[in-house]
Amino acid sequence: MNLDIPQTDFLPRSIKSLLSLHLTTMPVVVLSGARQTGKSTLAKIIGEENRQYHTLDDFDTLNIANRDPQALIGGTTPVTLDEIQRAPKLLTDIKLEVDKNRQAGRFLLTGSTHLLLMKKVSESLAGRASYINLWPMTRREQMGMGRCGVWDRLMDNRKEDWLSVLNEVESEPEDWRELVRRGGFPEPATRFTSNTQRQIWFEAYVRTYIERDLQQLSAVASLPDFAKLVRILCQRLGGLSNQTDLARDTAISQPTVYRYLNLLEASCLLIRLQPFFVNRTKRLVKSPKLYFCDSGVALNISGQQEPSGAHLENLILHDLLVWKDSQFQKAGVYYWRTISGEEVDFVIESNERVLPIEVKASKRPHIGDTAKLRSFLKEYEDLAQVGILLHTGNETKWLTSNILSVPWWRVI
């Protein structure tokens, strides 16, 4: 299928409504996300028409921020500061301004660094700021729908209504491997038409990150060692975080591996998916699983020619995280794995409801593929009454009385 992707300057994003709400509530709103996810574009169109916009990617603006911060942030006009991580000292001045005037929406800050993970930043803005993540574009955002998958509809409806809910969803079949290759960064996802063009873009993206952005975030003694670790992480997509194994296989010290993982997470590139944990009879694995923010980048870095089932998992996880971070109410995304090896790819939690999700790169799932979901539902029968098995085929049907088999493209 050739997906008809709208070629426009701005495609609606799932978090736009949530971002607008935060700007009417908090004096400082921080919009974080990996470089090139569309933060600047979204920041320019949001909020009041008289809002001032300054990007610290501009050398002259950065000089002003360091020498005369009041020239940028003084007064009462709302201000957007793009790429705030380039001038972290400016946050102290912002704190002082907010303490004098807590006008809602006073400052919108964007950053390619997850500022909430930076202790000094979170302490400076404590009680003054709210934080929102902008992920790469979902499939439905790329199609101009301005949303993620239909997780909210599944969570809000009874299982008896799921078939009719899914049949009402506007969606068509697509080769999941093509979606993996184009990823979700706006430029390669919506403007390029060939995988060769996308490969060139991804290689330039990684090079810019490693040679410029990373060095501005933290000194890295050996860029080749860092690049080697990133490559192995992408080749082991969806694997458990085991720093001892990573240190051994990369010949990098374990403390350095630990620091590099933190840098990748702070850069909004690495995802540490935490386990679903409720005290029960089974012993559970408690280490996080590692994914990347974008399947296209992960595939390109890995050197693999063809996407694997782990890349399909990464696609689903990405959509789930966009859903989680665009919710007004708190939601959670986890995985579940026992010491004995039983595992469910994803578990989502919202409004006191729990939904386990298994992902299969198979066109014809069968009853045997539901074993892990059935084990989870048995263990947590008081929390979860139904599960979903996502596959790459076209048929939607109940494999058991409480496990629905659904094509991935009907959901995300």
N, C-alpha and C positions, 0 to 999 in steps of 0.2 A: 504493500500500500504506500502511495506517495501522500504523506500527510500534507494537507493544504494549510501551511502556516502563514498567518497574516504578516505581511511585511510592513510594519508600522514603526514609528519612532518610539511609541510607548504601548506596551501590552499590559493590561491590568494585572496587578499582583494580589495574591491572597491576603496579604497582611495590611492592605491599604486602609481598610475600615478600622482595624485595631490600632494602627499607627495614628490615625486621626483622633480616635478616642483618647489615646495616651496624651496627645498634644493638648487636649482640653482639660487634662487632669494634673499632669506633673510639670514642674518648671523646667526640667531637663529630661529629654527623651534620647536614648542612645540606640542608634540603629547599627547593628553589627552584621558583618557577613564577609565572606571571602572577597578578595578583589575581583571586580568585573561581574558581580552578581546583579548589578543594577541599582545599587544604593544611591548613587549620585542622581540618576534619572528620577527615581522615586522621590528623593528629597527635594528636587527642584519643583516638582508639581504639587507637593503637599503643602497644606497650611495656607496662611493669609497671603494675599497678593503682594502686600508690601514687605514680605519677609526678605531680609537680606541673606544673600548666599555668598559664602566664601569657601574656596577650596584650598587646603594647605598643600595640595600637590603643586600649586603655583608658587614658584620660588619667592617672588616679591611678597605675596601674602604671608608666606611662612616667616619671612624676615620681620614683617610688621607684627606678627603674633609673638615673636620672641623679643622684640624691642619695645613695642608700644601696644600691648594687648587691648587697652581701652579703646583704641581706634577701631577694633573689630567688635568688641562685645559691650562697649559702653552704651548708655541710653536705654530706651524702653522698647525699641523696635525689635520684634522677634528675629533671631539670627539662626541660620543654618551654617554649621562648620563641618565641611567635608574632609574626611581623612584626619580626624582629630589626633590619631596616634602619632602623627608627625610632630606635634607640639604638646607633649604631655604636661608641661609646666603651665600651659594655658588653663588646665582644669582647676588649678588653685584660684586663678582669677575668676573663673566661672562660678566656683563655689562662693566666693566673696560677693559677687554680683547677685546671686540667687538669695543669699542671706539678707541682702538689702531689699530685694524685690522678688517675691515668689510667684510672679505672674505665670500662669499656666502656659506652656508652650514657648517659654522664653528662649530656650535653646534646643535645637535639634542637632545632635552630634552624630556623625557617621564615622565608622572606622572599619578597616580591614583586619583589625585585631579585636578579639573577643575581650572587651574592656572589663567585663565582669570578672574575668579570670585573673586580672591584674590587681594585686592586693592594694597598691597605692591608689589606683584609680577608684576602685570600689569604695575604699575608705573616704576618699575626697568627696564622692558624690552620694554617700550613704544618706538615705532619707530624702534626697533631692531628685533622684533620677529613677526612671524605669527603663528596662532593657528589652529590645525586640531584635529578633534574628531575621535576616533576609537570606534565604537559601537560594541556590540556583533555581531556575524556572522549572515548575512541574510541567508535565505533558499538557495538562489542561490550560495552564498559563500560556504555553507556547501556542495553543490553538485559539487564544484570545478570550477564553472563558473566565480568566481572572480568579481561578480557584485551584484547589488541590483535588484529591479524589473524594469519593462519596462516603468517607468514613463516618461523618456526622449523621448521615441518613441511616446507615446501618446501625449505629449506636442508639439512635433515637427511635427506631421502629422495632416492632416485634418480628421474630424470625418468620412468622407466618406471612408477613408482608414483604419480605426481602425480595422475592422473585419479581413482584410487581414494581417495587422500588427500582431494582436494577434494570428492568425492561424500560422504565421511563427515562433512564439516563441517556443523554446524547453522547454516543461513543461508537467508534468503528474499529474493526480489527487492525492491528498494526504489528509489524515484525519487531519484537522487543529488542532484538540485537541492533536494529537501526537506531532505536531510542537510546540505547547504551552508547553507541558511537557518537551521537551528536551531543549527548549530555544535556545540561540545563543552563550553562552560561549563555546569556542572551545572544552574543554574537555568533558563536559556532552553531547554536541551536536554531536560530531564526533567520540568519542572513546567508550562511554558507550552504551550498547545495551539494558539495562533494566531500567525501571523507578525507581526500588529500588536503583540501583547504583546511578542514578541521584539525588534521594532524599538525599542520604548520602552526595553526593558532595555539593548540595545546602545548606544543614544544616551546613556543615563545612565552607562553604564560608561565610554564614551570621555570624557564630560564630567568625570567624577570623576578619571580618569587625568590628563587634561590640566591641570585646574584645581587638583588637590591632590597626587596621587602624584608627578607629574613635577616639580613645584616643590620637593617635599621631597627628590627625588633630585639635582636640579641646577637652578640658576637658568637660565631660558629668557627671553631678552630680548624675544622677540615670540611670543606664543602663536598668533596668527593665521598667522604664517609656519610655525611648527611644524605646525599643523593642515593647512596647505596641502601641506606635504611629505608628511605621512602619507596624505593623500587621493590624491596622485599615485602614491605607492608602491602603494596598494591598487588603483589603476586599472591599474598595470603589473605586477600579480602574476606572479611567475615570470620576470620580466625580469632581465637582467644588471645588476649593480651598477655604474653609471657615474656617479660623483659629479659629473663635469663637466657631463653632460647634465642631471642633477637640479638643479644649481646654476643653469644657464641657464634651465630651464623653470619654476623657482620664483622666480627673481630673488633667491635667497639665496646668500650667499658660499659657496664650496666648503669652507672650513674649518668653517663653521657646519653645512653639510649633513653633513660628516663627524662632527661632534659629535652632531648629532641622531640619526644612524643608530646611533651607539654607545649613546646613551640608550635608544633603542627596543630594542636588543638586550639591554642591561642590565636592562630592564624585563621581559624574557622575552616580548616581543610580536613582535619581528622575528626572522626566521630567515635567516641567511646560509648558504645551501647551497654547500658547497665543491666544486670539481671533482675528479673522479677522475683521478688523474695518475700514470701509470707511463711511464717513458721508452720511447717507441716511435718509429715512423717518422713518424706524423702530428703536425702542430703543433696544439696544443690551446689552447682558451680557458682562462684561469686566474682570471678574475674570478668571484666568487660570484654565485649567483642569489638573489633576494630573495623570500621568502614571509612569511606571517603565521602566528602560532601557532594562529589559529582562523579558519575560513572564514566563519563568521557575522559576526564583527567586521569582517573584510576586505570582505565584500560590503556591509555597512551603511555603512562609511566611504566606500567608492568611489562611492556614489550610484547604482550600477547596479541596474536592476530585476531582471535575470535573471542567474543564474550562468553563467559561461563555462567553457571547457575548462581555463583556468588554475585555477579554483576546484576542479575535479575533481582536478587535480594536487595542489593544496594539501591536499585531503582525504587523498589517498594518502600524501603526505609526512608529514602529521601522524601517521598510523597507523604509518608506518615509524619515526619518531622515538620514539614511545612504545615500539615494539618494541626499538629500539636501547638506550634508556635503562632498560629493564627486564631486560636480559640480564645474567647473571652473568659471561659472557665478553665480551670487547671486540668490538664490531661497529661498522661504519661505514656512513653513508648519504651518497651523493654524486650528482652529475650528470656527464654527459660531453658535451663539444662540441668539435668541431674548428674550426680557422680557416676551413675551407671550408664550414661550416654543417651538417655531420652532427651530430646530437644525440640522445642517449638521456636521457629524463627523469630516471631514477634508477638508481643502481648501488649495490647493497648488498654488503657484504663481511663475512664471518664464517667462522671456522674454516677459513681459507685457501680459502674458496669465494667466487666472485664471481657475482652475478646481476644482469643488466641488465633494466630494467623500462620499458616504454613505455606511456603512458596516452593513450587515444583516447576523446573524447566522441562515440562512434559506436556504433550498435547492431549493425552488420554489418561488422566489420573484414575486410580482404582481404589477399592476399599482398603487395600494394604497400605496405601499412602496416608491413611488417616490414623494409623496406630499411635503416633506421638500426640496428635490432637486429642484422641480419645483418652490417652493416659493423663493429659493435662486436665481435661474436663472431669475426669473421675477424681483427681486429686483436689480440684477446686470447684466441686459441684455447687458449693454455696456462693461462689463468686461468678462463675461463668457457666452458662447453660448452652452455648452454641459456639461453633468455631468455623473458620473459613479456610479453604484450601485454594490458593490462587495458582493457576496453571497457564500454559501458553496456547491452549486450544480455543475452541469457539463455543463449547457447550456449557450451559449452566444447569446444574442439577444437584439434588440432595444425595450424597453418597451414603450417609446414615441419617437417622432421624434428627441429628443435631449438628451435622457437618455439611456445609454447602460448598460445592465445587464450582468455582467461578473463574472465567478468563480474566487475566490481570487487567486487560484493556477496558473491561466493563467497570472497573473500580477506580483506577487512577487515570 
